[in-house]
Amino acid sequence: MNEIYVTGHRNPDTDSIVASMAYANLRQALGDRNYRAVRIGSVNDETQKLLERFGMEAPPLVKNMRTQVKDLDFDHPPALSGSVPIDLAWRTMRDGEITALPIVDEEGRLLGMLSSGDIASYDMKSMLENRISDIPLFNLLSVLEGTLVNEYATSVSSVSGQLFIALPQNYEDPALTAADSILVCGNQPEVIDRAIESGVGCLIICRSDIRPQWAESRANTCIISTPLTARRVSRLITQALPVERICSRENIIEFHLDDYVDDVRETMLKSRFHTYPILDREERVVGTLGRFHLLRPRRKQVVLVDHNEAAQSVPGLDQVEILEIIDHHRLADIQTGQPIRVRNEPVGSTNTILTGMYQEYGVVPSPKIAGLMAGAILSDTVMFKSPTCTKRDVAMAQRLAQIANVSLEELGKSLFSFGGAEKSVEDLFRTDYKQFHISGQDLAVSQITCADSQQLLDRKEDFLRYMAGLKEKNEFDLVILMITDVLQEGTYLLFIGSDETIRQAFSAEPKDNLVFLPGVMSRKKQIIPMLTALWG
């Protein structure tokens, strides 16, 4: 079953992290067990506090969504042990219409690759040499469908020697009864008696009754009885060799499940092989990959929550299949190859939308999930003081609080208590950071929401130095840090860029790269729209 990833934006805030968890939980409650919440950025302190309060863990981190080998419909041929006979490998290839097989050790790790060409090459060589070298007895008995005739043979582990077939014209040939010979004969009692008496290395009796004296023989001869003809035995006996003796072991190109398809494609273009083994993280063989598997790779499937801008989404977004978008921001630039479900509503939090979806499906979230969702609504609406907040946000948060048995006022105060005094300005700035492209202008806007802004303002110069470096490195036109004070119900705006831009956009007079904007609580509704109106 293919996983469907539910993810929020980069540098995720509480609403983004909880929305991915809440939607995956809803789909699983409805029987869609393959939905999985993930994140594409670090968890900030506020979110971590909320998760710990309700005993939940953050979704796993996914660095990008580029197509990997594990996303492909690669082949799963049998991975044969190196001890199996060539005959078995060949029949496996024939029956499965396979041109190459991975050969593995006892732990399932790659020993080599066996191709039909390897078998054909060995077959031609063995016809010319006509000598058998150290074939395990178990393999020989299996390939010849044979049984041991004499008890002595139980101590024999392998068979070697020059191969001969007993014909009337060569009965007297001394080589037939040499100790290092393998003699194949039919219903020829005289030849069999002489071979045993002379101590031939191995005697293969084809389609003949077995006499008691042969079974009781204690001569140094391994005696095998087979229902096959002498001609067939002479052709099959070389196929009893273990595949590990002829498989290719050098210059093998292998791939891993986590390898990216783009990199795999480049490697394949530089090689001549048709089949490549695939290994897992423990180096065990899990399948094989051919060039044709790359023609139409299966893409990762993704649901985006709390964003719909490519710059804010997961790296490798162009390689995924977007199934759905659930968001409360402006429509941006993400494009899809087919129609999808989009739920975009003018509310203060994505979790408000999701709470409505829980109601529509008749699913009651667990107290833990309800508590997380209530906290996320409080976070994104700044305890209902943000201009983005609607009556619906308040109503949904109250319903969730009842399920979770928590106080919204107490929960909100605990969320916004500042606890980042020991963190670097970079870590603080990156806590809730987004990039935007508006009418040819590139800007970055970070927001830190707290109940005591002075601790952050004391580090103003450090913030401005970091922001100046960020502006130069990324060639931004404007870099903004919003320090939103819940108790003062306003935002201290630090910026690196044009004073005139700030003056015109917000009708306020900046001083030393700082201005206080009373009543401004929302980046989405009070910062970005003003800049869009100015530049548009």
C-alpha positions in Angstrom: 0.0 0.0 0.0 1.5 3.4 -1.1 1.8 6.0 1.7 0.1 9.3 1.2 2.1 12.0 3.0 0.3 14.9 4.7 2.6 17.9 5.2 2.5 21.5 6.2 4.9 24.2 5.0 8.6 24.7 5.6 9.6 26.2 9.0 6.2 24.9 10.3 4.2 26.7 13.0 1.9 25.0 15.4 -1.1 25.1 13.0 0.9 23.5 10.3 2.3 20.6 12.4 -1.1 19.9 14.1 -3.0 20.2 10.8 -0.9 17.4 9.2 -1.5 15.2 12.3 -5.2 15.9 12.5 -5.9 15.3 8.9 -3.9 12.0 8.8 -5.8 11.0 12.0 -9.1 11.8 10.4 -8.4 9.7 7.2 -7.2 6.8 9.3 -10.4 6.9 11.4 -12.3 6.7 8.1 -10.3 3.5 7.1 -7.6 5.1 4.9 -4.7 3.6 6.8 -2.0 4.7 4.4 -2.2 8.4 5.3 0.9 9.5 7.2 1.6 12.9 8.8 5.1 14.2 8.1 6.9 17.6 8.5 9.5 19.3 6.3 11.0 21.5 9.0 12.0 21.7 12.6 9.5 21.9 15.4 9.5 25.2 17.2 9.4 25.6 21.0 5.7 26.6 21.1 4.7 23.5 19.1 6.9 21.2 21.2 5.3 22.5 24.4 1.9 21.8 23.0 2.9 18.3 21.9 4.4 17.4 25.2 1.4 18.7 27.1 -0.8 16.2 25.3 1.7 13.4 25.2 2.2 13.4 21.5 5.3 13.2 19.3 6.0 15.3 16.3 5.6 13.8 12.8 8.8 12.4 11.3 11.0 14.7 9.3 11.0 14.4 5.4 13.8 16.4 3.8 12.3 16.3 0.3 9.8 14.5 -1.9 12.0 13.6 -4.8 11.1 10.3 -6.4 13.2 7.5 -5.0 13.9 3.9 -6.0 11.4 2.7 -3.4 8.6 4.6 -5.2 9.2 2.6 -8.4 7.3 -0.5 -9.4 10.6 -2.5 -9.6 10.8 -6.3 -10.1 10.9 -8.8 -7.3 12.6 -11.9 -8.8 13.7 -14.7 -6.5 17.1 -13.9 -4.8 18.8 -17.3 -5.0 21.4 -18.7 -2.6 24.8 -19.0 -4.0 24.7 -22.8 -3.3 21.8 -23.6 -5.6 22.6 -25.4 -8.9 22.8 -23.7 -12.2 19.9 -25.9 -13.5 17.5 -24.4 -10.9 18.6 -20.9 -11.7 18.1 -21.5 -15.4 14.6 -22.9 -14.8 13.7 -20.0 -12.6 14.8 -17.6 -15.3 12.9 -19.5 -18.0 9.7 -19.8 -16.0 9.7 -16.2 -14.9 11.0 -14.8 -18.2 13.9 -13.2 -16.4 17.2 -12.4 -17.9 19.2 -11.9 -14.6 18.9 -12.9 -11.0 20.6 -11.6 -7.8 22.7 -14.2 -5.9 22.8 -13.8 -2.2 24.5 -15.2 0.9 22.8 -16.7 4.0 21.9 -13.2 5.3 20.3 -12.1 2.0 23.2 -9.8 1.1 24.4 -9.6 -2.5 27.1 -12.1 -3.7 26.7 -11.3 -7.4 24.4 -11.2 -10.4 23.7 -14.2 -12.6 22.6 -13.6 -16.2 21.4 -15.9 -18.9 24.6 -14.9 -20.7 26.7 -16.1 -17.8 25.0 -19.5 -18.0 25.4 -19.8 -21.7 29.1 -18.9 -21.5 29.7 -21.5 -18.9 27.7 -24.1 -20.8 29.9 -23.6 -23.9 33.1 -23.7 -21.9 32.1 -26.9 -20.1 31.3 -28.6 -23.4 34.9 -28.0 -24.5 36.6 -29.0 -21.3 34.3 -32.0 -20.5 35.6 -32.0 -16.9 33.6 -31.7 -13.7 35.2 -29.8 -10.8 34.0 -30.2 -7.2 30.3 -30.4 -7.7 28.5 -30.7 -4.3 26.8 -34.1 -4.0 23.5 -32.5 -2.9 23.4 -30.4 -6.1 24.2 -33.4 -8.3 21.5 -35.6 -6.8 18.9 -32.8 -7.2 19.7 -32.1 -10.9 19.9 -35.8 -11.9 16.8 -36.6 -9.8 19.0 -39.3 -8.4 19.5 -41.4 -5.2 22.6 -42.7 -3.5 23.1 -46.4 -4.0 25.9 -47.3 -1.6 26.3 -46.2 2.0 29.9 -45.2 1.3 28.6 -42.2 -0.7 27.1 -40.7 2.4 30.7 -39.5 3.4 31.2 -37.9 0.0 30.5 -34.1 -0.1 31.4 -33.4 -3.8 32.3 -35.0 -7.1 35.1 -34.2 -9.5 36.6 -35.9 -12.6 36.6 -36.4 -16.3 33.2 -37.3 -17.7 32.8 -40.5 -19.7 29.8 -42.4 -21.2 30.2 -46.2 -21.4 29.7 -47.2 -25.0 30.5 -50.6 -26.6 33.5 -49.2 -28.5 35.1 -47.8 -25.3 34.5 -50.6 -22.8 38.2 -51.4 -22.6 39.4 -47.8 -22.2 41.3 -47.7 -18.9 40.2 -44.1 -18.4 36.6 -45.3 -17.8 37.7 -46.9 -14.5 40.2 -44.3 -13.3 39.8 -43.0 -9.8 39.3 -39.4 -11.1 36.7 -40.4 -13.7 32.9 -39.9 -13.7 31.3 -42.8 -15.6 27.8 -42.7 -17.0 26.3 -46.0 -18.0 23.0 -47.7 -18.6 21.8 -51.3 -17.9 25.4 -52.7 -18.3 26.1 -55.0 -15.3 29.5 -56.0 -16.5 30.7 -52.4 -16.9 29.2 -51.5 -13.6 31.0 -54.4 -11.8 34.3 -53.6 -13.4 34.0 -49.9 -12.6 33.2 -50.6 -8.9 36.0 -53.2 -8.7 38.5 -50.7 -10.3 37.5 -47.9 -7.9 36.1 -45.4 -10.4 35.5 -42.0 -8.7 31.8 -41.7 -9.5 29.4 -44.1 -11.2 26.0 -42.8 -12.5 23.7 -45.7 -13.4 20.9 -44.6 -15.8 17.5 -46.4 -16.0 18.7 -49.7 -14.5 17.7 -52.0 -11.7 20.1 -51.9 -8.8 21.7 -55.1 -7.7 22.2 -55.8 -4.0 26.0 -56.2 -4.3 26.2 -52.6 -5.7 24.2 -51.2 -2.8 26.4 -53.1 -0.3 29.6 -52.2 -2.0 32.3 -50.7 0.2 34.6 -49.8 -2.7 35.8 -46.2 -3.0 33.1 -45.3 -5.5 30.1 -42.9 -5.3 27.2 -44.7 -7.0 24.2 -42.8 -8.1 21.0 -44.1 -9.7 18.9 -41.9 -11.9 15.8 -42.3 -14.1 17.3 -40.0 -16.7 19.0 -41.2 -19.9 22.7 -41.3 -20.2 22.5 -38.6 -22.9 20.5 -36.3 -20.7 22.8 -36.9 -17.7 25.8 -35.9 -19.8 24.1 -32.6 -20.6 22.8 -31.9 -17.1 25.7 -32.9 -14.9 27.5 -29.6 -15.5 24.4 -27.7 -14.6 24.8 -29.0 -11.0 27.5 -26.5 -10.3 26.6 -23.9 -7.6 25.7 -20.6 -9.2 28.1 -18.7 -6.9 30.9 -20.2 -9.1 29.8 -18.5 -12.3 27.9 -15.4 -11.2 29.4 -12.0 -11.9 30.9 -10.5 -8.8 33.0 -7.6 -10.0 32.0 -4.1 -11.2 28.4 -4.6 -10.2 26.3 -1.4 -10.1 23.8 -1.5 -7.3 21.1 0.9 -6.0 19.4 1.4 -2.7 15.8 2.0 -1.9 16.5 5.6 -0.8 18.5 6.5 -3.9 16.9 9.3 -6.0 15.7 8.4 -9.4 17.4 11.4 -11.0 20.8 10.1 -9.7 19.9 6.5 -10.8 19.1 7.6 -14.3 22.5 9.4 -14.6 24.3 6.3 -13.4 22.4 4.0 -15.8 23.3 6.2 -18.8 26.9 5.6 -18.1 26.7 1.8 -17.8 25.9 -1.2 -20.1 23.9 -3.4 -17.8 20.2 -4.2 -18.2 19.4 -5.3 -14.7 20.6 -3.7 -11.4 20.2 -5.2 -7.9 18.3 -3.0 -5.3 19.4 -3.2 -1.7 17.8 -2.0 1.6 19.6 -0.1 4.4 20.9 -3.5 5.7 22.4 -4.2 2.3 19.9 -7.0 1.7 18.6 -7.6 -1.8 14.9 -6.5 -2.2 14.5 -6.5 -6.0 16.0 -5.6 -9.3 15.7 -2.5 -11.5 15.7 -2.1 -15.3 15.8 0.9 -17.5 12.2 0.6 -18.4 11.2 1.1 -14.8 12.3 4.7 -15.1 10.1 5.5 -18.1 6.9 6.3 -16.0 8.0 6.4 -12.3 5.3 6.3 -9.7 5.4 9.6 -7.8 4.9 10.2 -4.1 1.4 11.2 -3.2 1.0 14.3 -1.0 -1.7 16.3 0.7 -0.7 19.9 1.5 -2.1 21.6 4.6 -1.8 25.2 5.7 0.0 26.3 2.5 -0.3 26.4 -1.2 2.8 28.2 -2.3 5.7 26.3 -4.0 8.3 28.3 -2.2 6.8 27.3 1.2 6.4 23.6 0.3 8.5 20.6 0.3 11.6 20.4 -1.9 11.0 18.2 -5.0 7.3 19.3 -5.2 7.6 19.1 -9.0 8.1 15.4 -8.7 5.0 14.6 -6.5 1.4 14.0 -7.2 -0.7 16.5 -5.1 -4.0 14.9 -4.1 -5.5 17.6 -2.0 -5.0 21.1 -0.5 -6.5 22.2 2.8 -5.6 25.8 3.6 -6.7 29.2 4.9 -4.2 31.4 3.0 -4.5 33.2 -0.3 -4.3 31.1 -3.5 -0.8 31.1 -4.8 1.3 29.4 -7.5 1.0 25.6 -7.0 -0.1 23.8 -10.2 -1.3 20.2 -10.6 -1.5 17.9 -13.5 -5.1 16.9 -12.8 -8.1 18.1 -10.9 -7.8 17.8 -7.1 -9.8 18.6 -4.0 -9.1 22.1 -2.7 -10.6 23.3 0.5 -9.7 26.9 1.1 -11.7 28.9 3.7 -11.4 32.5 5.1 -10.8 31.5 8.7 -7.9 32.0 11.2 -6.6 28.5 11.3 -6.3 25.4 9.2 -7.4 23.4 12.2 -10.7 25.3 12.2 -11.4 23.8 8.7 -10.3 20.4 9.9 -12.6 20.5 12.9 -15.5 21.2 10.5 -14.4 18.1 8.5 -14.4 16.0 11.6 -18.0 17.1 12.2 -19.0 16.5 8.6 -17.7 12.9 8.7 -19.2 12.3 12.2 -15.8 11.5 13.7 -15.0 12.7 17.2 -11.3 13.4 17.7 -9.6 11.9 20.7 -9.0 14.2 23.7 -5.3 14.4 22.7 -6.0 15.3 19.1 -8.7 17.7 20.2 -6.3 19.4 22.6 -3.7 19.8 19.9 -6.2 21.3 17.5 -7.6 23.7 20.1 -4.0 24.9 20.8 -3.3 25.3 17.1 -6.3 27.5 16.6 -5.3 29.6 19.6 -1.8 29.9 18.2 -2.8 30.9 14.7 -5.4 33.4 15.9 -3.2 34.8 18.7 -5.7 33.8 21.3 -8.5 35.2 19.1 -6.9 38.7 18.9 -5.7 38.4 15.3 -7.8 40.1 12.6 -7.9 36.8 10.8 -9.9 35.3 13.7 -13.6 34.6 12.9 -16.5 33.5 15.0 -16.1 30.1 13.6 -12.5 29.8 14.9 -13.8 30.7 18.4 -16.7 28.2 18.2 -14.6 25.3 17.0 -11.9 26.0 19.6 -14.5 25.9 22.3 -15.9 22.6 21.1 -12.4 21.1 21.0 -11.6 22.4 24.4 -14.7 20.6 25.8 -13.6 17.3 24.3 -10.0 17.8 25.6 -11.2 19.1 29.0 -8.9 22.1 28.9 -9.2 25.8 29.5 -8.6 27.9 26.4 -7.3 30.9 28.4 -4.8 28.8 30.4 -3.8 26.8 27.2 -3.2 30.1 25.3 -1.1 31.7 28.0 1.1 28.6 28.3 1.6 28.6 24.5 2.8 32.3 24.3 5.0 32.3 27.4 8.5 33.1 26.0 11.0 30.4 26.6 13.7 31.1 24.0 16.2 33.3 25.9 18.9 30.8 25.3 18.3 30.4 21.6 20.3 32.1 18.8 18.8 34.8 16.8 18.9 32.6 13.8 16.9 29.9 15.5 14.4 32.4 16.8 14.0 34.0 13.3 13.6 30.7 11.7 10.8 29.6 14.1 8.0 30.8 11.9 9.6 32.0 8.7 8.2 32.3 5.2 9.3 33.6 1.8 7.1 35.5 -0.6 7.3 36.7 -4.2 5.0 39.7 -4.9 5.0 41.6 -8.2 8.6 41.0 -8.9 9.7 41.6 -5.3 11.2 38.9 -3.1 10.8 39.2 0.7 11.1 37.1 3.8 8.8 37.5 6.8 9.3 35.9 10.2 6.9 36.2 13.1 7.5 35.5 16.8 4.4 35.7 19.0 4.9 36.2 22.7 3.6 37.8 25.9 6.7 39.7 26.7 8.4 41.4 23.7 11.1 43.3 25.6 13.3 40.2 25.9 13.4 40.0 22.1 13.7 43.8 21.6 16.8 43.7 23.8 18.4 41.6 21.0 17.4 44.0 18.3 20.9 44.6 16.9 21.7 40.9 16.7 18.5 40.3 14.8 19.2 43.1 12.4 22.7 41.8 11.7 21.4 38.4 10.9 18.6 39.8 8.7 21.1 41.9 6.8 23.2 38.8 6.0 20.0 36.9 5.0 19.0 39.7 2.6 22.4 39.8 1.0 22.7 36.0 0.7 19.3 35.5 -0.9 19.0 38.8 -2.7 15.8 39.7 -0.9 14.3 43.1 -1.5 12.9 43.2 2.1 13.4 41.1 5.3 10.9 41.6 8.1 10.7 40.3 11.7 7.3 40.6 13.4 7.6 40.5 17.2 3.9 40.2 18.1 3.0 41.0 21.7 -0.2 39.3 22.7 -0.7 41.6 25.8 0.1 44.8 23.9 -2.1 43.6 21.0 0.4 44.9 18.5 3.6 44.1 16.6 7.1 45.5 16.7 8.3 45.4 13.1 12.1 45.0 12.6 13.1 45.3 8.9 16.1 45.4 6.6 15.2 47.3 3.4 13.7 50.6 2.4 12.3 52.9 5.1 10.0 54.4 2.4 8.5 51.0 1.7 7.6 50.6 5.4 6.4 54.1 5.6 4.0 53.9 2.6 2.8 50.3 3.3 1.9 50.8 7.0 1.5 54.6 7.3 4.0 54.7 10.1 7.3 56.4 10.7 10.1 53.9 11.2 13.2 54.7 13.3 16.4 52.7 13.4 14.8 49.9 11.4 12.0 49.5 13.9 8.3 50.6 14.1 5.5 49.6 16.4 2.2 48.7 14.6 -0.7 48.7 17.1 -3.5 46.2 16.4 -1.3 44.3 13.8 -1.3 40.6 14.8 -1.4 38.8 11.4 1.3 38.4 8.8 -1.3 36.9 6.4 -4.0 39.6 6.7 -2.1 42.7 7.8 1.4 42.6 6.5 1.4 40.7 3.1 -1.8 42.4 1.8 -0.4 45.9 2.6 2.9 45.1 0.7 0.9 43.6 -2.1 -1.2 46.7 -2.5 1.9 48.9 -2.5 3.9 46.9 -5.1 0.9 45.8 -7.1 
